[in-house]
Amino acid sequence: MFSIADCIHLCAGSNAVSKQPIVFHRQIKSSGYGFVQPPVKLGRPPPPPVKLPARPIPTSNVTRHLLQARSYPMKCDPPLIPQERNCLPNQATAHHGAITRLRYSSDASRLLTVSTDKTARVMPLPLSKFQGEGTDLLGHNAGLLAGDWSMDGTLVLTSSADRSARLWNAGCAHPLMHLSHSLHSPSFDANPNSSSSNGTPAATPSRPPFSPSAASNSPFLHEVTGARFYYQDQFVLLSCGNRLNLYRYKLADGDMNDDIARFKASSKYRLAACHHTSAQTINDFTASNSFLSPIALLAGSNRCIEVVDCSTMQAVGSMPDAHARPVHTIVQSANASLYTSHPREASELFATMACDGALKLWDLRVCRCVRTFGGHQNSQITVGAAFSPCFRFLACGSEDQAAYLYDIRQGTVLSRLGRHGSAVTDVSVLTSSTVCKRGKKRKDCATHEGGGMALQSQM
């Protein structure tokens, strides 16, 4: 037992010890904040204080591993080995009709397919693990022509030959918005005599500068051949006939799985700008959504490629007679992946395909073709193309039941991937891992992989 004197002695000793740093060593390392005074030497003036540079934020091994796993490898091998885990099991089909387009989500966790059977489908990856299950997007009355993901991977945009486009939640089978009229949504209140909630007359909505005051909000008169999210999901671009329409939209709040909430929801869109081309029809177009860019590329039925500035909706360049036949596919290298970093000059490339059997690589800075690839067959139907995120390979579909992989630097056929039951109509490349897919004209999916890239085709 301790006496009172011992307790006083211990308390006094504890006070003395508490004034010392509580560490496992004698010296305390500086925290690194602010200025540090260098050591002073006897007989010399003190040197000026030195400000320490900012130290990088430490990253754990787990975080570093996840970042490396998501980033696309720049020195990857071409996809040559069939990948069974990303194929539908038992030769199952994803659609009852031919698949026209397929797209990966930005995080490469889901695959979007659109088909001529009037449906689109969102399937989680890998396909073999989930047995091809997914969300079926039903609502169009004709075959689908295009599909696109939002930048965050939560929204899906589809266009159809029924002269409309629909905006979906990737996890919900009900459309969030139906784009069927040229100026604004049919429920949009454009009456200048309407009153606001406080009884004062509401301000008249400003019309686009190109539209006459008496223009009617008529339905689309032609097929919606293309649909894309634009300007980091702030706008939607639609091509209908010879017009490229830029729409601003606002989605309604609420749970779209609830029938009552969906009935009361009022998602709206309104035309922000429009561009008319000299061609009779816009076959395809492309624009960057991952970064802010005003440039859009249009491929018309007059065999001309047009460069449009979406900020003014004026043509700033053109490439006449781009192919011997009208261009049906145009893709940008800048849309390859969000998980790569390239020089700015690498984003100025784009590729086009036509039914003349040629795949051409273009440089936007000089508006001319810099390389032509031949080897695949394309004389009758629309087939797709895709850049690899490393910008070393260019893949395309073909009518000879295979997909072709080209070496961009050498301009030669690097590999002929597989042999399938029908023509390969579209190709897509995984954006953040080591897999790439290709699509075929039947209804199923096939995947090839190689040291950092895989290619999937759909039939």
C-alpha positions as CSV (number, residue, x, y, z in Angstrom):
1,M,0.0,0.0,0.0
2,F,1.1,3.6,-0.8
3,S,1.3,6.3,1.8
4,I,0.1,9.8,1.4
5,A,3.7,11.0,1.0
6,D,4.3,8.4,-1.7
7,C,1.2,9.7,-3.6
8,I,2.4,13.3,-3.3
9,H,5.8,12.2,-4.6
10,L,4.2,10.4,-7.6
11,C,1.9,13.3,-8.4
12,A,4.9,15.7,-8.4
13,G,6.8,13.3,-10.6
14,S,3.9,12.9,-13.0
15,N,3.7,16.7,-13.4
16,A,7.3,16.7,-14.3
17,V,6.9,13.9,-16.8
18,S,3.8,15.4,-18.4
19,K,5.9,18.4,-19.6
20,Q,7.9,16.0,-21.9
21,P,6.7,14.8,-25.3
22,I,4.8,11.6,-25.2
23,V,6.7,9.7,-27.9
24,F,8.7,6.6,-28.2
25,H,11.9,8.5,-29.0
26,R,13.8,11.5,-27.8
27,Q,13.4,13.8,-30.8
28,I,10.2,15.0,-32.5
29,K,10.2,15.4,-36.2
30,S,9.0,18.7,-37.5
31,S,5.4,18.6,-38.8
32,G,6.6,20.4,-42.0
33,Y,4.2,23.3,-41.8
34,G,5.3,26.9,-42.4
35,F,8.9,28.0,-42.3
36,V,11.9,26.1,-41.0
37,Q,14.9,28.0,-39.5
38,P,18.2,26.5,-40.7
39,P,21.0,25.8,-38.2
40,V,22.9,28.9,-37.1
41,K,26.7,28.8,-37.2
42,L,28.8,30.7,-34.7
43,G,30.2,34.0,-36.0
44,R,27.9,34.1,-39.1
45,P,24.6,35.9,-39.6
46,P,21.6,33.6,-39.4
47,P,20.4,32.4,-42.9
48,P,16.9,33.3,-44.1
49,P,14.2,30.9,-43.1
50,V,13.4,28.1,-45.6
51,K,9.8,27.3,-46.6
52,L,9.3,23.6,-47.0
53,P,7.5,22.4,-50.2
54,A,4.1,20.8,-49.9
55,R,4.3,17.1,-49.4
56,P,2.1,14.8,-51.5
57,I,-0.9,13.2,-49.9
58,P,0.0,9.7,-48.8
59,T,-1.9,7.0,-50.6
60,S,-2.6,3.6,-49.1
61,N,-1.6,0.4,-51.0
62,V,-5.2,-0.5,-51.4
63,T,-6.1,2.8,-53.0
64,R,-3.0,2.7,-55.2
65,H,-4.0,-0.8,-56.4
66,L,-7.5,0.3,-57.2
67,L,-6.3,3.3,-59.2
68,Q,-3.9,1.1,-61.2
69,A,-6.6,-1.5,-61.8
70,R,-9.1,1.1,-63.2
71,S,-6.5,2.9,-65.3
72,Y,-6.2,1.5,-68.8
73,P,-2.7,0.0,-69.6
74,M,-0.9,2.0,-72.2
75,K,1.4,-0.9,-73.2
76,C,-1.2,-3.6,-73.7
77,D,-1.2,-6.5,-76.2
78,P,-3.9,-6.8,-78.8
79,P,-7.0,-8.9,-78.0
80,L,-6.4,-12.3,-79.5
81,I,-7.7,-14.8,-76.9
82,P,-11.4,-15.5,-76.6
83,Q,-12.7,-14.5,-73.2
84,E,-15.4,-16.9,-72.0
85,R,-16.4,-15.1,-68.8
86,N,-17.8,-12.1,-70.8
87,C,-19.8,-14.3,-73.2
88,L,-23.4,-15.3,-72.8
89,P,-23.6,-18.8,-71.4
90,N,-24.9,-21.7,-73.5
91,Q,-24.9,-19.5,-76.7
92,A,-27.8,-17.6,-75.4
93,T,-29.1,-14.5,-77.3
94,A,-29.5,-11.0,-75.8
95,H,-32.2,-9.9,-78.3
96,H,-34.6,-11.4,-80.8
97,G,-33.3,-9.2,-83.6
98,A,-30.0,-7.9,-84.8
99,I,-28.0,-5.8,-82.5
100,T,-27.2,-2.4,-84.1
101,R,-25.1,-0.7,-81.4
102,L,-23.4,-1.6,-78.1
103,R,-21.7,0.6,-75.6
104,Y,-19.9,0.2,-72.3
105,S,-20.7,2.4,-69.3
106,S,-18.0,4.8,-68.2
107,D,-17.0,2.6,-65.3
108,A,-17.1,-0.6,-67.6
109,S,-19.4,-2.3,-65.2
110,R,-22.4,-2.6,-67.6
111,L,-23.0,-3.2,-71.3
112,L,-25.8,-1.4,-73.3
113,T,-27.1,-3.1,-76.4
114,V,-29.8,-1.7,-78.8
115,S,-31.5,-3.9,-81.4
116,T,-33.9,-4.0,-84.3
117,D,-36.4,-5.8,-82.1
118,K,-37.5,-2.4,-80.6
119,T,-35.7,-3.0,-77.3
120,A,-32.5,-2.0,-75.5
121,R,-30.8,-3.9,-72.8
122,V,-28.5,-3.1,-69.9
123,M,-26.5,-6.1,-68.7
124,P,-24.0,-6.1,-65.8
125,L,-20.6,-7.6,-66.4
126,P,-19.3,-10.2,-66.5
127,L,-22.0,-11.7,-68.5
128,S,-21.3,-15.3,-67.5
129,K,-21.6,-14.5,-63.8
130,F,-25.0,-12.8,-64.1
131,Q,-26.2,-15.3,-66.8
132,G,-27.0,-12.4,-69.2
133,E,-29.6,-10.9,-66.8
134,G,-30.2,-7.2,-67.0
135,T,-32.8,-4.4,-67.5
136,D,-34.9,-4.4,-70.6
137,L,-35.8,-1.0,-71.9
138,L,-39.2,-1.3,-73.6
139,G,-41.2,1.5,-75.1
140,H,-40.1,2.2,-78.7
141,N,-42.4,1.2,-81.6
142,A,-39.7,0.5,-84.2
143,G,-36.1,-0.7,-84.4
144,L,-33.5,1.2,-82.4
145,L,-30.7,3.0,-84.3
146,A,-28.5,4.4,-81.6
147,G,-27.7,4.4,-77.9
148,D,-25.5,6.3,-75.5
149,W,-24.5,6.4,-71.8
150,S,-24.3,9.4,-69.6
151,M,-20.9,10.3,-68.2
152,D,-21.7,9.1,-64.7
153,G,-23.2,5.8,-66.1
154,T,-26.7,6.3,-64.6
155,L,-28.7,7.4,-67.7
156,V,-29.2,5.8,-71.1
157,L,-30.3,7.6,-74.2
158,T,-31.8,5.7,-77.2
159,S,-33.1,6.7,-80.6
160,S,-35.4,4.8,-82.9
161,A,-36.9,4.6,-86.3
162,D,-40.3,5.5,-84.7
163,R,-39.2,9.2,-84.9
164,S,-38.5,9.6,-81.2
165,A,-35.8,9.3,-78.6
166,R,-36.1,8.2,-75.0
167,L,-34.1,8.9,-71.8
168,W,-33.9,6.1,-69.3
169,N,-32.6,5.3,-65.9
170,A,-30.2,2.5,-66.4
171,G,-31.7,0.6,-63.5
172,C,-35.4,1.2,-64.3
173,A,-37.4,-0.2,-67.2
174,H,-39.6,2.9,-67.5
175,P,-38.5,6.0,-69.6
176,L,-37.8,9.2,-67.7
177,M,-38.4,11.4,-70.8
178,H,-39.8,11.0,-74.3
179,L,-38.4,13.3,-76.9
180,S,-40.8,13.3,-79.8
181,H,-41.4,17.0,-80.7
182,S,-39.0,19.4,-82.4
183,L,-39.2,22.5,-80.1
184,H,-40.1,21.3,-76.6
185,S,-41.9,18.6,-74.7
186,P,-45.7,18.6,-75.4
187,S,-46.4,19.3,-71.7
188,F,-44.1,22.4,-71.7
189,D,-46.2,25.6,-71.1
190,A,-45.2,28.0,-73.8
191,N,-48.3,30.2,-73.6
192,P,-47.2,33.8,-73.0
193,N,-50.6,34.6,-71.4
194,S,-50.1,32.2,-68.6
195,S,-49.7,33.6,-65.1
196,S,-47.2,32.7,-62.4
197,S,-48.0,31.6,-58.9
198,N,-48.1,35.2,-57.6
199,G,-50.6,36.4,-60.2
200,T,-48.2,38.3,-62.4
201,P,-47.9,37.4,-66.1
202,A,-45.2,34.9,-66.6
203,A,-42.3,35.9,-68.8
204,T,-42.5,34.6,-72.4
205,P,-39.9,31.9,-73.0
206,S,-37.2,33.2,-75.3
207,R,-37.2,31.4,-78.7
208,P,-34.1,30.2,-80.4
209,P,-32.7,32.9,-82.7
210,F,-33.1,30.7,-85.8
211,S,-36.8,29.8,-85.3
212,P,-39.6,32.0,-86.6
213,S,-42.1,33.2,-84.1
214,A,-44.9,31.2,-85.7
215,A,-43.0,27.9,-85.7
216,S,-45.2,25.1,-84.5
217,N,-44.0,22.4,-82.1
218,S,-44.5,19.6,-84.6
219,P,-43.4,16.0,-84.0
220,F,-40.2,14.8,-85.6
221,L,-40.8,14.1,-89.3
222,H,-37.9,11.7,-89.8
223,E,-36.1,8.9,-88.1
224,V,-33.9,9.9,-85.2
225,T,-30.7,8.4,-86.5
226,G,-28.3,9.5,-83.7
227,A,-28.6,10.4,-80.0
228,R,-25.8,11.5,-77.7
229,F,-25.3,13.2,-74.3
230,Y,-23.2,16.4,-74.7
231,Y,-21.3,18.9,-72.7
232,Q,-20.9,16.6,-69.7
233,D,-24.6,15.5,-69.7
234,Q,-25.9,19.1,-69.7
235,F,-27.4,18.7,-73.2
236,V,-28.7,16.1,-75.5
237,L,-27.9,16.0,-79.2
238,L,-30.3,14.4,-81.7
239,S,-30.0,14.0,-85.5
240,C,-33.3,13.9,-87.4
241,G,-33.3,14.3,-91.1
242,N,-30.8,17.0,-92.1
243,R,-31.0,18.7,-88.7
244,L,-28.8,18.5,-85.6
245,N,-30.8,19.5,-82.6
246,L,-29.4,20.6,-79.3
247,Y,-31.7,20.2,-76.3
248,R,-31.6,21.2,-72.7
249,Y,-33.5,19.0,-70.4
250,K,-34.7,18.8,-66.8
251,L,-35.6,15.5,-65.2
252,A,-38.5,15.3,-62.7
253,D,-37.8,14.2,-59.1
254,G,-39.3,11.1,-57.6
255,D,-39.1,7.4,-57.8
256,M,-39.8,6.2,-61.3
257,N,-40.6,2.7,-60.1
258,D,-43.7,4.1,-58.4
259,D,-46.6,4.2,-60.9
260,I,-48.2,7.3,-59.2
261,A,-45.0,9.2,-59.0
262,R,-44.2,8.4,-62.6
263,F,-47.7,9.6,-63.7
264,K,-47.2,12.9,-61.9
265,A,-43.6,13.4,-63.1
266,S,-43.1,16.1,-65.6
267,S,-39.6,15.9,-67.2
268,K,-39.1,18.6,-69.7
269,Y,-36.8,19.4,-72.6
270,R,-36.5,22.4,-74.8
271,L,-34.6,23.2,-78.0
272,A,-31.5,25.3,-77.4
273,A,-30.0,25.4,-80.9
274,C,-30.3,23.7,-84.3
275,H,-28.1,23.2,-87.3
276,H,-29.2,22.4,-90.9
277,T,-26.9,20.6,-93.2
278,S,-26.8,20.6,-97.0
279,A,-27.2,16.8,-97.0
280,Q,-30.6,15.1,-97.2
281,T,-29.9,13.0,-94.1
282,I,-27.4,12.9,-91.2
283,N,-26.3,9.3,-91.2
284,D,-24.2,9.6,-88.0
285,F,-22.5,12.2,-85.8
286,T,-20.2,12.3,-82.8
287,A,-19.4,14.8,-80.1
288,S,-17.3,14.7,-76.9
289,N,-19.1,14.4,-73.6
290,S,-16.2,13.6,-71.2
291,F,-14.8,17.1,-71.6
292,L,-16.1,20.5,-72.6
293,S,-15.7,20.8,-76.4
294,P,-17.9,22.8,-78.8
295,I,-17.0,20.6,-81.8
296,A,-19.4,18.1,-83.4
297,L,-18.7,16.0,-86.5
298,L,-21.5,15.1,-88.9
299,A,-21.5,12.5,-91.6
300,G,-24.2,13.2,-94.2
301,S,-25.8,11.4,-97.1
302,N,-23.9,13.6,-99.5
303,R,-20.6,11.9,-98.7
304,C,-19.4,15.0,-96.8
305,I,-18.1,15.3,-93.3
306,E,-19.0,18.6,-91.6
307,V,-17.4,20.2,-88.6
308,V,-19.9,22.2,-86.5
309,D,-19.3,24.6,-83.7
310,C,-22.2,23.9,-81.3
311,S,-21.7,27.2,-79.5
312,T,-22.9,29.1,-82.6
313,M,-24.3,26.1,-84.6
314,Q,-22.3,27.1,-87.6
315,A,-20.2,24.9,-89.9
316,V,-16.5,25.7,-89.4
317,G,-15.0,23.1,-91.7
318,S,-16.0,20.4,-94.2
319,M,-14.4,17.4,-95.9
320,P,-16.3,16.8,-99.2
321,D,-16.1,13.4,-100.9
322,A,-14.8,11.7,-97.8
323,H,-15.6,8.2,-99.1
324,A,-16.8,6.8,-102.4
325,R,-20.1,6.1,-100.7
326,P,-22.0,8.0,-97.9
327,V,-20.3,7.7,-94.5
328,H,-22.4,5.6,-92.0
329,T,-20.1,5.5,-89.0
330,I,-17.9,8.2,-87.4
331,V,-16.0,7.9,-84.1
332,Q,-13.7,10.1,-82.2
333,S,-10.5,9.1,-80.4
334,A,-11.4,11.4,-77.6
335,N,-14.3,9.3,-76.6
336,A,-12.2,6.1,-76.1
337,S,-11.9,6.2,-72.3
338,L,-12.1,8.4,-69.2
339,Y,-9.2,6.5,-67.5
340,T,-6.4,7.5,-69.9
341,S,-4.2,10.6,-70.2
342,H,-2.9,11.5,-73.7
343,P,-1.4,14.7,-75.2
344,R,-4.0,17.1,-76.6
345,E,-3.0,16.4,-80.2
346,A,-4.1,12.7,-79.8
347,S,-7.7,13.8,-79.3
348,E,-7.8,15.5,-82.8
349,L,-8.2,12.1,-84.6
350,F,-11.4,10.5,-85.8
351,A,-12.3,7.6,-88.0
352,T,-15.0,7.0,-90.6
353,M,-16.5,4.0,-92.3
354,A,-18.6,3.6,-95.4
355,C,-19.9,0.9,-97.6
356,D,-16.9,1.2,-99.9
357,G,-14.9,-1.2,-97.8
358,A,-12.6,1.5,-96.4
359,L,-11.8,2.6,-92.9
360,K,-10.2,6.1,-92.8
361,L,-8.3,7.9,-90.1
362,W,-8.6,11.7,-90.2
363,D,-6.8,14.6,-88.5
364,L,-9.2,17.4,-87.5
365,R,-6.4,20.0,-87.5
366,V,-5.8,19.7,-91.2
367,C,-9.2,18.3,-92.2
368,R,-7.8,15.5,-94.4
369,C,-7.4,11.8,-94.3
370,V,-4.0,10.7,-92.9
371,R,-4.4,6.9,-93.2
372,T,-6.7,4.4,-95.0
373,F,-7.2,0.8,-93.7
374,G,-8.4,-2.0,-95.9
375,G,-8.9,-5.7,-95.3
376,H,-12.4,-5.9,-93.8
377,Q,-15.6,-6.3,-95.9
378,N,-18.2,-3.6,-95.8
379,S,-20.4,-3.1,-98.9
380,Q,-24.0,-3.4,-97.7
381,I,-24.8,-2.9,-94.1
382,T,-23.7,-0.4,-91.3
383,V,-20.9,-1.7,-89.2
384,G,-19.2,0.1,-86.3
385,A,-15.7,1.0,-85.3
386,A,-13.9,1.9,-82.0
387,F,-10.5,3.3,-80.8
388,S,-8.6,1.5,-78.1
389,P,-8.0,3.8,-75.1
390,C,-4.2,3.4,-75.7
391,F,-4.7,4.9,-79.2
392,R,-2.6,2.1,-80.7
393,F,-5.4,-0.1,-82.2
394,L,-8.5,0.6,-84.2
395,A,-11.2,-2.1,-84.3
396,C,-14.1,-2.4,-86.8
397,G,-16.8,-4.8,-87.7
398,S,-17.1,-6.7,-91.0
399,E,-19.5,-8.6,-93.2
400,D,-17.3,-11.7,-93.4
401,Q,-18.4,-12.9,-89.9
402,A,-15.3,-11.5,-88.1
403,A,-14.0,-8.3,-86.5
404,Y,-10.7,-6.7,-87.6
405,L,-8.1,-5.1,-85.5
406,Y,-5.7,-2.6,-87.2
407,D,-2.4,-1.2,-86.0
408,I,-2.8,2.6,-86.3
409,R,0.9,3.3,-86.4
410,Q,1.7,0.8,-89.2
411,G,-1.7,0.8,-91.0
412,T,-1.8,-3.0,-91.2
413,V,-4.3,-5.7,-90.1
414,L,-3.1,-6.8,-86.7
415,S,-5.6,-9.6,-86.2
416,R,-8.8,-11.1,-87.5
417,L,-10.9,-12.0,-84.5
418,G,-13.1,-15.1,-84.6
419,R,-15.6,-16.4,-87.1
420,H,-19.2,-16.0,-86.2
421,G,-22.6,-16.9,-87.7
422,S,-23.2,-13.6,-89.3
423,A,-21.8,-10.1,-89.9
424,V,-20.2,-8.2,-87.0
425,T,-22.2,-5.0,-86.8
426,D,-20.5,-3.1,-84.0
427,V,-17.5,-3.2,-81.7
428,S,-16.8,-1.6,-78.3
429,V,-13.7,-1.4,-76.1
430,L,-13.7,-1.6,-72.3
431,T,-12.6,1.7,-71.0
432,S,-11.0,0.9,-67.6
433,S,-9.8,-2.7,-67.6
434,T,-8.2,-5.2,-69.8
435,V,-11.2,-6.3,-71.9
436,C,-12.8,-5.2,-75.2
437,K,-15.9,-6.5,-76.9
438,R,-17.3,-6.9,-80.4
439,G,-20.8,-7.4,-81.7
440,K,-22.4,-9.4,-84.5
441,K,-25.5,-9.3,-86.7
442,R,-27.2,-12.2,-85.0
443,K,-28.1,-11.6,-81.3
444,D,-25.3,-12.8,-79.1
445,C,-22.0,-11.4,-77.7
446,A,-18.5,-12.6,-77.9
447,T,-15.3,-11.3,-76.2
448,H,-11.6,-11.4,-76.9
449,E,-8.8,-10.2,-74.6
450,G,-5.1,-9.8,-74.6
451,G,-2.6,-8.1,-72.3
452,G,-4.7,-5.1,-71.6
453,M,-7.5,-4.9,-74.2
454,A,-10.5,-7.0,-75.0
455,L,-12.9,-6.7,-77.9
456,Q,-16.5,-7.7,-77.9
457,S,-18.7,-8.2,-80.9
458,Q,-22.5,-8.7,-81.2
459,M,-24.4,-10.5,-83.8
